[in-house]
Each structure stands twice: as structure tokens, then as C-alpha cells.
Amino acid sequence: MKRGKDQQTAKETGQQGEARALAYLQEKGYALVQQNFRYRRAEIDLIVQKDQLLVFVEVKARKNADFGFPETFVSPEQAQLIVTAADHYVQEQSWAGMIRFDIIAITLEPAITIEHFEDAFY
């Protein structure tokens, strides 16, 4: 099955979403610490820092909201995996500052929308 020029795979949509989320966060004064951090079965899309706050960010991007809003696709199991990976990262880096878990939800059509949910889970 061939895809048209304007069709994206889920992976491409995700990559585009992560790039847009990172640009958004950088505009808000966050600095990228690490991207796509993996620990066991978990992956943290973005780890960013602002002052003494380290933020673990799950990016959810969807082409449109036809099948639901992106932020609703973070399951409790996925949130727990992210928390476990973040705990490992904090210990590995001997981080002593504050931490937070955010979700950035991006919808690409009909117009690009970015929603930032701070303290989305813990």
C-alpha cells in the first residue's frame, strides 16, 4: 500500500510532535538535557531543565483529534514506567533539585495546537 505525499506514519507524526514540543519548551526558557532517554521498557521523550527544576516530558502528537485528544493516550501503566525511568535517571545523575512530570499534547490538523499539562502525573 502506497502512501500519498501528505500522509505521515505514526512514527513521523511522533517525531514532528517531539520537535515542536522541544521548540515550544525552549521558547518558554527550558533547556534540553536529554531526548529519548531509555530505561528498561520505558522511554522518556524529553528531559528539560529550568533553573533547579528537572521536567520529564511525555509528548503525545496526533494528526487530528478524530479518535480522541492526545493527552488521553497516556495510560496509568505508561505513566508508571516513566516515573520508574525518571527515578533511575535522578539517582544516576545525583539530581538534588525538584522534579515534575508533564505531558505536551500536539494536534497537527486542522491547525497546530500545543497544550502543556504541568504536573500531569507523579
N, C-alpha and C positions, 0 to 999 in steps of 0.2 A: 504494500500500500504506500503510495507516494503522498508526501505532504506538500501542500501549497507553500508558496514563498512566505505567506503571512502566518502560517501555523507554527507554533512552538511546541517542543516537547515539554513535559513537566520539569525535566532537569534544566532546560534552558530558561523556563519561567522562574524556577528557583534561583538560578544564578543571576538573572536580571534583578530579581527581588532583593537578593543579598547585596548586590552592588548599589541599588537605590537606597536600601536601608543604611548601608555604611555611609553613603554620601549625606543622607539626612542626619545621621548621628554626628558626623564631623561638622556639619553646619551648626549643630547645637553645642559644639565645644568638646565633644568626646574624641578621644584618641584611640585608634585601633591598637589593641595589644596582641590579639591573635584571631585568626579566622579559621573556621572548621577544625576546632580542637576536638580530638577523638580520645575517648577513654572507654575501653571495653566496647559495649554495644551502643554507647551514647556519642552524639556529636553535638557540640555547641557551635552554632553558626558564627556568632561574633562575640568576642570578649573585648569590651571597650572600657576606658577609664576616663573619669572626670574628677580631678582633684584626688581626694582619698576614697573615691567610690569606684569599685570594680563592678561592672554590669555584664551579666551573662544574658545574651540576647538570642531568642529563637525567632527566626524570620519565617513568616508564612506568606507566600505570594500565590495569588490565583489570577488567572486570566480575567475572570469576571466573578460575580457573586451568584451566578445561577444555581450553584449547588451548595451555597452557604458562605458565610463570611470567613475569611482566612483564619482569624484568631480562634474560631471554634474547633479547629483541627488539631489543637494541642491536647492530646489525651492526658489523663492523670498519669498513665504509665510513662509517657514520653517526658512529662514534667519531672517525674521521679528520677528518670535516667539522667536528665540534665542536672538536677540537684546533686546526684551522686558524682557525676563528672566534675561539677564545679567544686564540690568538697575536695576531691582529689587534686584539682588544679590549685586551690587555695593552700593546701598542705604542701604540695610540691614547690610552690613559689614562696612559701612562708609569708603569705599575704596577711597583714595585720589590720587592714582598713575595713571599711564597710563593704558589703556586697548586696546586690539586688538582681532579681530575675525579671526581665522584660520580654514582651512579645511585640514585634513590629509586624503589623498586618498590611499587606500591599495588595491592592486590586488594580489591575492594569487597564481594564476596559469597563465602561466606555471612556472614562478619563482616569488617569493615575491618581489613586488615593493612598495615602500613608497614614496609618493610625498607630500611635505609640502607647502601649499599655505598660505603665511602670508598675513594679511590684505585682506582676501578673500571677506569680505563684512563689512558693518557698518551701 
